[in-house]
Amino acid sequence: MWNLLPEQQKKETGLKYANWAVNGDTQRKNAAHEFLETVNGLSYLSEDVLSVELTEALKLLYNTHLGWNNFHNEPPFAKLIRKYIPQNGMIPDSIIHQYVKVLFLCRIGNGYGVSTLAEPIYDELIGKFRDNEIKEFLHSFSDIEISSQLCFSSCQRNLREILAVLKTHTSNTIILRAIDFIEKKHDKQFSSIAEIDDYKNILKQLS
């Protein structure tokens, strides 16, 4: 039944959830949330609610990624995040930075690899990146948490896989130039790519 509903009615369901949450109607709010989760409709939550809930889900995945036995523990949180992302990949601007960083970190993994069961989900979500998310991704190389992981050969290989996907999802010439610039560098240069003046100049054109 949910799949047959018009888009407007799906959005109204998300707005009802927001109204019940604001008015303290816990019973209806919880029931609506359970319903939306069951029908994979969490992406229809209002922007404010979506920002809050997706932020919390990203925090859970981030902390799990940094924690013990992360390869085994990441998949449930990756699946949770996927439930909030619509087919067009659009997410609130306020959480793009966190969203891109967490997916970047999890998809390149660490010196031991990537969570096997979560990897297809990361690929699916990264494959929905629009230009805004790709721009954030390109700026993320200056983040110490990301650059430090790019010292590992496994992370370097995974980065190349991400770049191969991203360049097929944009027609922005500056973005493509930045991706091409990274791809032409040696793997060992990835961790310091943000310090290269030519790369900095390309990024200035993205702002």
Secondary structure, DSSP 8 states (H G I E B T S, - for coil): -GGGS-HHHHHHHHHHHHHHHHTT-HHHHHHHHHHHHHTT-GGGS-HHHHHHHHHHHHHHHHHHHHSTTHHHHHHHHHHHHHHH--TT----GGGHHHHHHHHHHHHH-BTTB--TTTHHHHHHHHTT--HHHHHHHHHGGG-HHHHHHTTSHHHHHHHHHHHHHHTTS---HHHHHHHHHHHTS-GGGGGGGGG-HHHHHHHHTT-
